[in-house]
């Protein structure tokens, strides 16, 4: 019988461990996907925040400013924003509510407009509010929404 074992060689282990670098293509795909997913999440959050602001401003600008119902709607929009962003302000009313609105905005609301904004939901008709006062109130609401959303 012939001896064919001398042709076999010993198994040699590598001197160093297996390196993690350079990464294989699959790891690059996973890393790129994770970064892309993070950027998409940031973009979606930005767009949602801006869409809430645009939605509120669109409602404010579409009001005809013809009476008490429009003032009530403006007050409701301000309160809805506070429910979303400032939960501690949801139970405020009267002077506390106006002081809170003024503290969160660089432009302050006048006392006459503050009185109308606070008391309009409880009045039958609003006699002393002119179209100019209504536009000032709309401007204040738009400015407040712009600064707080």
Helices and strands as residue ranges (DSSP letters): G 5-7, H 25-62, H 68-85, G 87-89, H 94-103, H 111-119, G 120-122, H 131-148
